[in-house]
Amino acid sequence: MLVFPFNVLSNGRSVTNWVPNHVIVEDDSGNTMSSFWRTGIIGSSWIVEGKEGLNPWRNWRISATFERAPEVGSDEIHQLPIPSTSSPVLTTNIAGMRIRLRRDRFDYLRLAIPTNHVDRALKFLTFRSKNRGEVQSLSIRGGQHHFIAHPPHLKPNDRLEVIEFAITPAFRKTFLAKPTIISPPTEE
């Protein structure tokens, strides 16, 4: 387990409603990791449990997008109709940004905003179906500017009609850190 202390300031005061997300870590010998088994926050430290491969005794370069969490403002929530299989791409403008929603042949939905909006991030919220109302995704993966959501299979007389998502504030920060190794307690 590796620990990185961080502190987000707003008007000179420490705030706790920002979390690191979409993280890439590289050690100074060139090893890179962009997926982790588990991340979490304890106080103002970011806890990482990840795959083998990064050298914990070397300096690390960490690039992380920080997103406000957990709340999402009502003005940040948006909905789009889910495209049909016959016309699988929907492009529109929301909040001054070009939004593209694409449905692939396996019914996965990919939503994306332009990558030049470094101060914004996408968050999947839910699907809405004709008969069941709110429906959660089977799986979600993605980054700051896109996500891919796998909708559940519904009965033939039901269908997903809307995808609900948020466009939230974000900022990207790159910094160098020397990780601190926390060993599990030993039995005496």
Sequence and secondary structure as in RCSB ss.txt:
>XXXX:A:sequence
MLVFPFNVLSNGRSVTNWVPNHVIVEDDSGNTMSSFWRTGIIGSSWIVEGKEGLNPWRNWRISATFERAPEVGSD
EIHQLPIPSTSSPVLTTNIAGMRIRLRRDRFDYLRLAIPTNHVDRALKFLTFRSKNRGEVQSLSIRGGQHHFIAH
PPHLKPNDRLEVIEFAITPAFRKTFLAKPTIISPPTEE
>XXXX:A:secstr
 EEEE  EEETTEEESSEEEEEEEEEETTS EE  EEEEEEETTEEEEEE TTS TTS EEEEEEEEE S   GG
GEEEEE   SSS EEEEEETTEEEEEEE TT  EEEE  TT TTEEEEEEEEEETTTEEE  SEEEE SSEEEEE
     TT  EEEEEEEEEEEEEEEEEE  EE       
